[in-house]
């Protein structure tokens, strides 16, 4: 059994939720006391967690779908690197899964 602590910071949930709902980066940063780099780090850690959820055993299909949807909503520039955004757009237009570069 591997135990990995997960820190839950409710005060950051509003920030992540606002970003996921489409708030612009400039508006997001203007309404927080955090530095931009800290916000990017928080979002990327959230993206990393969400990317792992679909592969967890014993979770519902609805939770898997919600994690995928949240991942897509959060992982946009500048959270996602510009080259990742371009690669994902190219893969989407070609019918490839951006994560595996195989047919979806």
Z-matrix of the N, CA and C atoms (Angstrom, degrees):
N
C 1 1.447
C 2 1.524 1 108.78
N 3 1.308 2 115.46 1 130.94
C 4 1.459 3 121.42 2 177.98
C 5 1.519 4 108.15 3 -109.84
N 6 1.304 5 115.93 4 128.12
C 7 1.456 6 120.53 5 179.07
C 8 1.522 7 107.80 6 -111.30
N 9 1.318 8 115.22 7 121.56
C 10 1.458 9 120.91 8 178.43
C 11 1.521 10 107.13 9 -122.92
N 12 1.325 11 117.15 10 121.27
C 13 1.462 12 118.27 11 -179.07
C 14 1.530 13 111.06 12 -69.01
N 15 1.300 14 115.75 13 141.74
C 16 1.465 15 121.19 14 176.02
C 17 1.526 16 107.42 15 -120.59
N 18 1.308 17 116.32 16 120.30
C 19 1.447 18 120.32 17 -179.68
C 20 1.513 19 109.01 18 -85.59
N 21 1.296 20 115.48 19 131.20
C 22 1.454 21 123.11 20 -179.34
C 23 1.520 22 106.42 21 -110.87
N 24 1.312 23 117.30 22 116.31
C 25 1.454 24 121.07 23 -178.63
C 26 1.524 25 109.24 24 -120.16
N 27 1.336 26 117.06 25 89.16
C 28 1.468 27 121.18 26 -176.07
C 29 1.525 28 113.71 27 -56.59
N 30 1.332 29 117.42 28 -29.09
C 31 1.465 30 119.59 29 -178.58
C 32 1.534 31 112.52 30 -67.22
N 33 1.331 32 117.36 31 -15.76
C 34 1.468 33 120.83 32 178.67
C 35 1.526 34 112.60 33 -95.52
N 36 1.322 35 117.13 34 -9.31
C 37 1.467 36 120.04 35 -176.48
C 38 1.522 37 111.90 36 -61.92
N 39 1.328 38 117.71 37 -38.83
C 40 1.459 39 120.92 38 179.76
C 41 1.516 40 112.06 39 -63.71
N 42 1.322 41 116.17 40 -37.27
C 43 1.462 42 121.62 41 178.39
C 44 1.525 43 110.64 42 -63.70
N 45 1.319 44 116.39 43 -48.43
C 46 1.465 45 121.26 44 -179.94
C 47 1.527 46 110.14 45 -66.27
N 48 1.321 47 116.93 46 -40.79
C 49 1.466 48 120.38 47 179.43
C 50 1.529 49 111.16 48 -63.29
N 51 1.329 50 117.11 49 -43.31
C 52 1.468 51 120.30 50 179.31
C 53 1.523 52 110.61 51 -60.48
N 54 1.334 53 116.46 52 -43.12
C 55 1.469 54 120.44 53 178.90
C 56 1.529 55 110.60 54 -64.08
N 57 1.322 56 116.74 55 -43.85
C 58 1.467 57 121.02 56 -179.58
C 59 1.529 58 111.56 57 -64.08
N 60 1.315 59 116.85 58 -29.52
C 61 1.466 60 120.65 59 -179.63
C 62 1.524 61 112.77 60 -84.62
N 63 1.338 62 117.05 61 1.56
C 64 1.458 63 119.40 62 172.52
C 65 1.513 64 117.04 63 104.66
N 66 1.319 65 118.21 64 7.72
C 67 1.461 66 120.21 65 176.19
C 68 1.524 67 109.38 66 -57.13
N 69 1.321 68 116.82 67 141.29
C 70 1.465 69 119.28 68 178.54
C 71 1.521 70 109.47 69 -70.45
N 72 1.318 71 115.37 70 156.24
C 73 1.462 72 120.58 71 179.85
C 74 1.524 73 110.59 72 -59.99
N 75 1.333 74 117.22 73 -44.65
C 76 1.466 75 120.62 74 -178.85
C 77 1.523 76 111.43 75 -60.97
N 78 1.335 77 117.75 76 -42.80
C 79 1.463 78 120.75 77 178.04
C 80 1.525 79 111.06 78 -66.53
N 81 1.309 80 116.70 79 -39.91
C 82 1.463 81 120.95 80 179.77
C 83 1.526 82 110.52 81 -60.87
N 84 1.322 83 116.39 82 -48.97
C 85 1.468 84 121.49 83 -178.12
C 86 1.524 85 111.00 84 -67.71
N 87 1.333 86 116.79 85 -35.92
C 88 1.466 87 120.65 86 179.88
C 89 1.526 88 112.08 87 -65.30
N 90 1.319 89 117.38 88 -22.93
C 91 1.463 90 121.41 89 -175.82
C 92 1.520 91 114.01 90 -107.38
N 93 1.327 92 116.72 91 21.50
C 94 1.464 93 120.35 92 175.81
C 95 1.524 94 109.30 93 -138.87
N 96 1.312 95 116.08 94 154.73
C 97 1.463 96 120.64 95 176.85
C 98 1.529 97 111.33 96 -90.51
N 99 1.326 98 117.06 97 -2.45
C 100 1.465 99 121.07 98 -179.62
C 101 1.523 100 110.97 99 -77.44
N 102 1.317 101 116.18 100 150.88
C 103 1.462 102 121.34 101 173.87
C 104 1.521 103 109.32 102 -72.18
N 105 1.336 104 116.36 103 153.49
C 106 1.465 105 120.72 104 179.93
C 107 1.522 106 112.15 105 -55.58
N 108 1.324 107 117.18 106 -42.33
C 109 1.461 108 120.60 107 -179.69
C 110 1.519 109 112.30 108 -61.78
N 111 1.333 110 116.27 109 -37.19
C 112 1.463 111 120.13 110 177.83
C 113 1.522 112 110.94 111 -67.06
N 114 1.329 113 116.54 112 -38.94
C 115 1.465 114 120.22 113 179.12
C 116 1.526 115 110.01 114 -66.05
N 117 1.330 116 116.83 115 -43.31
C 118 1.468 117 120.19 116 177.75
C 119 1.524 118 110.00 117 -60.05
N 120 1.322 119 117.28 118 -43.86
C 121 1.471 120 121.14 119 -179.98
C 122 1.527 121 111.04 120 -61.38
N 123 1.317 122 117.39 121 -43.53
C 124 1.470 123 121.52 122 178.50
C 125 1.520 124 110.27 123 -61.34
N 126 1.331 125 115.98 124 -45.57
C 127 1.469 126 119.94 125 -178.93
C 128 1.528 127 110.99 126 -65.48
N 129 1.326 128 117.29 127 -41.53
C 130 1.469 129 120.07 128 -179.16
C 131 1.521 130 111.70 129 -67.43
N 132 1.317 131 117.39 130 -35.44
C 133 1.471 132 119.75 131 176.31
C 134 1.522 133 110.20 132 -67.21
N 135 1.326 134 115.74 133 -36.43
C 136 1.467 135 120.29 134 176.57
C 137 1.518 136 110.31 135 -65.83
N 138 1.334 137 116.37 136 -43.37
C 139 1.470 138 121.49 137 177.61
C 140 1.522 139 110.02 138 -59.75
N 141 1.322 140 116.93 139 -43.29
C 142 1.464 141 120.79 140 179.86
C 143 1.528 142 110.88 141 -60.60
N 144 1.315 143 116.89 142 -45.05
C 145 1.465 144 120.64 143 178.49
C 146 1.529 145 110.98 144 -63.34
N 147 1.328 146 116.60 145 -46.59
C 148 1.466 147 120.37 146 -179.02
C 149 1.522 148 112.04 147 -62.81
N 150 1.323 149 117.01 148 -33.36
C 151 1.465 150 120.79 149 179.69
C 152 1.525 151 111.58 150 -67.76
N 153 1.319 152 117.32 151 -25.33
C 154 1.461 153 121.25 152 -178.81
C 155 1.528 154 113.38 153 -87.02
N 156 1.319 155 117.31 154 -24.06
C 157 1.469 156 121.24 155 -175.83
C 158 1.527 157 113.17 156 -55.68
N 159 1.339 158 119.97 157 -46.13
C 160 1.469 159 118.91 158 -177.96
C 161 1.531 160 114.48 159 -60.31
N 162 1.312 161 117.78 160 -18.15
C 163 1.464 162 121.25 161 -178.27
C 164 1.528 163 113.00 162 -97.12
N 165 1.326 164 117.33 163 -0.11
C 166 1.460 165 121.08 164 178.76
C 167 1.524 166 110.06 165 -77.09
N 168 1.304 167 115.07 166 142.30
C 169 1.461 168 120.05 167 177.16
C 170 1.522 169 109.52 168 -79.32
N 171 1.309 170 115.09 169 157.35
C 172 1.470 171 123.05 170 171.91
C 173 1.525 172 113.78 171 61.14
N 174 1.325 173 117.59 172 35.43
C 175 1.461 174 119.61 173 171.44
C 176 1.523 175 107.89 174 -120.51
N 177 1.294 176 115.12 175 156.24
C 178 1.465 177 119.72 176 -175.62
C 179 1.528 178 111.45 177 -73.13
N 180 1.313 179 114.93 178 156.74
C 181 1.462 180 120.46 179 176.81
C 182 1.530 181 110.02 180 -64.01
N 183 1.323 182 116.95 181 -33.33
C 184 1.470 183 120.28 182 178.63
C 185 1.529 184 110.84 183 -63.65
N 186 1.330 185 117.00 184 -41.13
C 187 1.461 186 120.11 185 177.68
C 188 1.522 187 110.39 186 -65.17
N 189 1.314 188 117.66 187 -39.35
C 190 1.466 189 121.30 188 176.53
C 191 1.531 190 110.48 189 -60.07
N 192 1.333 191 116.36 190 -45.87
C 193 1.468 192 121.00 191 179.68
C 194 1.524 193 110.98 192 -63.89
N 195 1.326 194 116.61 193 -42.55
C 196 1.464 195 120.36 194 179.36
C 197 1.524 196 111.17 195 -62.76
N 198 1.323 197 116.94 196 -41.10
C 199 1.465 198 120.70 197 178.93
C 200 1.524 199 110.59 198 -64.00
N 201 1.330 200 116.78 199 -42.93
C 202 1.471 201 119.96 200 178.56
C 203 1.525 202 111.13 201 -62.77
N 204 1.328 203 116.64 202 -43.34
C 205 1.469 204 120.81 203 179.83
C 206 1.525 205 111.19 204 -63.75
N 207 1.322 206 116.67 205 -43.97
C 208 1.461 207 120.70 206 178.89
C 209 1.524 208 110.65 207 -64.45
N 210 1.311 209 116.91 208 -39.92
C 211 1.463 210 121.44 209 178.40
C 212 1.524 211 110.76 210 -58.91
N 213 1.312 212 116.59 211 -46.41
C 214 1.461 213 120.82 212 180.00
C 215 1.530 214 110.37 213 -63.38
N 216 1.327 215 116.98 214 -41.43
C 217 1.461 216 121.07 215 -177.98
C 218 1.525 217 112.67 216 -67.25
N 219 1.314 218 117.20 217 -34.48
C 220 1.463 219 121.41 218 -175.99
C 221 1.521 220 112.57 219 -88.23
N 222 1.300 221 117.76 220 -34.74
C 223 1.468 222 121.43 221 -172.16
C 224 1.528 223 111.58 222 -84.82
N 225 1.326 224 115.19 223 70.05
C 226 1.461 225 121.96 224 176.34
C 227 1.522 226 108.09 225 -131.44
N 228 1.320 227 116.52 226 161.80
C 229 1.461 228 120.86 227 -176.40
C 230 1.525 229 109.92 228 -58.84
N 231 1.322 230 118.14 229 136.11
C 232 1.456 231 131.27 230 8.04
C 233 1.529 232 115.07 231 -93.21
N 234 1.329 233 117.98 232 3.97
C 235 1.471 234 119.37 233 176.19
C 236 1.524 235 108.83 234 -64.67
N 237 1.319 236 116.21 235 -50.04
C 238 1.468 237 120.97 236 173.98
C 239 1.523 238 107.10 237 -82.93
N 240 1.295 239 116.55 238 139.51
C 241 1.458 240 120.50 239 176.47
C 242 1.521 241 109.11 240 -62.77
N 243 1.318 242 117.16 241 150.03
C 244 1.466 243 121.64 242 -178.38
C 245 1.522 244 111.41 243 -55.85
N 246 1.337 245 117.63 244 -41.13
C 247 1.464 246 119.68 245 -179.10
C 248 1.532 247 111.33 246 -67.17
N 249 1.341 248 117.66 247 -31.65
C 250 1.466 249 120.67 248 176.11
C 251 1.524 250 110.57 249 -67.06
N 252 1.327 251 115.69 250 -40.88
C 253 1.460 252 120.35 251 -179.84
C 254 1.522 253 109.92 252 -63.64
N 255 1.338 254 116.82 253 -45.38
C 256 1.463 255 120.91 254 179.73
C 257 1.524 256 111.12 255 -65.29
N 258 1.332 257 116.83 256 -41.39
C 259 1.463 258 121.20 257 179.82
C 260 1.530 259 110.76 258 -63.93
N 261 1.327 260 116.74 259 -42.67
C 262 1.465 261 120.75 260 179.43
C 263 1.526 262 110.79 261 -64.55
N 264 1.333 263 116.79 262 -40.35
C 265 1.465 264 120.20 263 179.04
C 266 1.522 265 110.67 264 -64.86
N 267 1.333 266 116.64 265 -41.36
C 268 1.466 267 120.47 266 179.08
C 269 1.526 268 110.59 267 -66.25
N 270 1.322 269 116.70 268 -41.82
C 271 1.467 270 120.60 269 179.87
C 272 1.523 271 110.64 270 -65.80
N 273 1.333 272 116.11 271 -39.57
C 274 1.464 273 119.75 272 179.79
C 275 1.523 274 110.69 273 -62.80
N 276 1.320 275 115.95 274 -41.33
C 277 1.466 276 118.76 275 -179.57
C 278 1.527 277 111.67 276 -71.94
N 279 1.339 278 117.00 277 -21.50
C 280 1.464 279 119.93 278 179.45
C 281 1.526 280 112.54 279 -95.71
N 282 1.347 281 116.87 280 -4.39
C 283 1.459 282 120.68 281 179.56
C 284 1.517 283 113.85 282 83.43
N 285 1.350 284 117.90 283 15.28
C 286 1.460 285 121.43 284 179.82
C 287 1.521 286 110.45 285 -97.61
N 288 1.314 287 115.71 286 150.35
C 289 1.449 288 122.24 287 171.91
C 290 1.526 289 106.21 288 -75.26
N 291 1.342 290 117.93 289 120.77
C 292 1.463 291 121.66 290 -175.74
C 293 1.526 292 112.65 291 -62.15
N 294 1.328 293 117.37 292 -29.95
C 295 1.460 294 120.42 293 -178.05
C 296 1.521 295 112.23 294 -74.09
N 297 1.324 296 117.25 295 -35.68
C 298 1.462 297 119.99 296 -174.86
C 299 1.520 298 113.82 297 -114.16
N 300 1.335 299 115.67 298 -10.52
C 301 1.461 300 122.40 299 -176.79
C 302 1.524 301 111.54 300 58.21
N 303 1.337 302 115.57 301 29.45
C 304 1.463 303 122.42 302 174.84
C 305 1.520 304 108.43 303 -117.24
N 306 1.311 305 115.54 304 162.71
C 307 1.461 306 119.70 305 179.10
C 308 1.521 307 110.20 306 -57.60
N 309 1.305 308 115.61 307 135.00
C 310 1.473 309 120.96 308 -177.98
C 311 1.514 310 111.20 309 -73.50
